[in-house]
Amino acid sequence: MFTTVRQARVYVSRRGWRLDTSEADTLELTRVQHWLENPVRRHVPPGAVLEAWNFFEDLARGLGGVHRLPRQKAVHNSAYEKLFGGECAAWAPDEQRAVLELITAGVELWNSCPVVVKPCSSTVLNRGRGTPRGW
């Protein structure tokens, strides 16, 4: 895990690897977690919540843990559409509850993942087969 895109690029470069894409972005989970601490009194960070929602769905599928997120229903779809349109203030109470439940479960899923902080140079990624993918 890297705090900044620059850290990831330096890590990859020092190992003689290259990123599959020149595009890179960071996931602002700190902002999302801050909002989750008091969603009634804090403004929704729409971009960060939208990115987190999409990330958590991908993470759950990648880990075979889709069951760890709430099953999405029509209320999730309507909340997502409003979030995508930047209209979080228009969420109905059931939509906000659905978003909070999903994002909270996603944060719990993320926190359950093993993380290597400041990985050692001896760490072998992708079981030693070529360039790491998805960086």
C-alpha positions in Angstrom: 0.0 0.0 0.0 1.3 3.4 -0.9 0.2 6.8 0.5 0.9 8.6 -2.8 1.1 7.7 -6.4 4.7 9.0 -6.4 5.6 6.4 -3.8 4.2 3.6 -6.0 6.0 4.9 -9.0 9.4 5.1 -7.2 8.9 1.6 -5.8 8.1 0.1 -9.2 11.0 2.1 -10.9 13.6 0.9 -8.4 12.7 -2.7 -9.2 13.1 -2.2 -12.9 9.4 -2.7 -13.5 7.0 -0.4 -15.3 3.4 0.5 -14.6 0.8 -0.9 -17.1 -0.6 2.6 -17.4 0.6 6.1 -17.0 -2.7 7.0 -15.3 -2.8 6.7 -11.6 -5.1 7.9 -8.9 -5.5 7.6 -5.2 -8.4 6.3 -3.2 -9.3 8.8 -0.4 -10.6 6.4 2.2 -9.5 8.7 5.0 -12.2 11.2 3.8 -14.8 8.5 3.6 -14.0 7.1 7.0 -14.1 10.7 8.5 -17.6 11.1 7.0 -18.7 7.7 8.3 -17.7 8.8 11.9 -20.6 11.3 11.8 -22.7 11.2 8.6 -25.5 13.3 10.1 -23.3 16.3 10.8 -20.7 16.0 8.0 -21.1 16.6 4.3 -20.8 13.7 2.0 -17.6 13.8 0.0 -19.3 12.6 -3.2 -16.3 11.9 -5.3 -14.5 9.9 -2.6 -17.7 8.0 -1.7 -18.3 7.1 -5.3 -14.7 5.9 -5.9 -14.9 3.9 -2.6 -18.2 2.3 -3.6 -16.7 1.2 -7.0 -13.5 0.1 -5.3 -15.3 -2.0 -2.7 -17.4 -3.8 -5.3 -14.2 -4.6 -7.3 -12.4 -5.6 -4.1 -15.2 -7.9 -3.0 -15.4 -9.6 -6.4 -11.6 -10.0 -6.5 -11.4 -11.6 -3.1 -14.5 -13.8 -3.7 -16.2 -11.9 -0.9 -19.2 -10.4 -2.6 -21.3 -11.8 0.3 -19.4 -9.4 2.6 -21.2 -6.4 1.1 -24.9 -5.9 1.3 -26.9 -7.3 -1.6 -27.7 -4.3 -3.7 -31.3 -3.5 -4.4 -33.3 -0.7 -6.1 -32.6 1.6 -3.2 -28.8 1.2 -3.8 -29.3 1.9 -7.5 -31.2 5.2 -6.8 -28.7 6.3 -4.2 -25.8 5.5 -6.6 -27.4 7.5 -9.4 -27.8 10.5 -7.1 -24.3 10.1 -5.9 -23.0 9.9 -9.4 -25.0 13.1 -10.3 -23.6 14.9 -7.2 -27.1 15.0 -5.6 -26.3 13.4 -2.3 -28.4 16.0 -0.5 -31.4 14.5 -2.3 -30.9 11.1 -0.7 -34.0 9.7 1.0 -33.4 8.3 4.5 -33.5 4.7 3.2 -31.0 5.6 0.4 -28.6 7.1 3.0 -28.9 4.1 5.2 -28.2 1.8 2.2 -25.1 3.8 1.3 -23.8 3.9 4.9 -24.3 0.1 5.2 -22.5 -0.6 2.0 -19.6 1.8 2.6 -19.2 0.6 6.2 -19.1 -3.0 5.0 -16.6 -2.0 2.3 -14.3 -0.3 4.9 -14.5 -3.5 7.1 -13.6 -5.6 4.1 -10.7 -3.4 3.2 -9.5 -3.4 6.8 -9.6 -7.2 6.8 -7.1 -7.4 3.9 -3.5 -8.0 4.6 -1.4 -5.0 3.8 2.4 -4.6 3.4 3.6 -1.2 4.5 7.0 -0.2 3.1 7.5 -3.5 1.3 11.0 -5.0 1.4 12.9 -5.3 -1.8 12.8 -9.1 -1.4 9.0 -9.2 -1.7 8.0 -11.2 -4.8 4.8 -10.0 -6.4 2.7 -12.0 -8.8 4.5 -15.1 -7.7 7.6 -14.0 -9.6 6.0 -14.1 -13.0 6.7 -11.0 -14.9 5.5 -7.4 -14.3 3.0 -6.9 -11.6 -0.4 -6.1 -13.1 -2.9 -3.5 -12.0 -0.4 -1.0 -10.6 
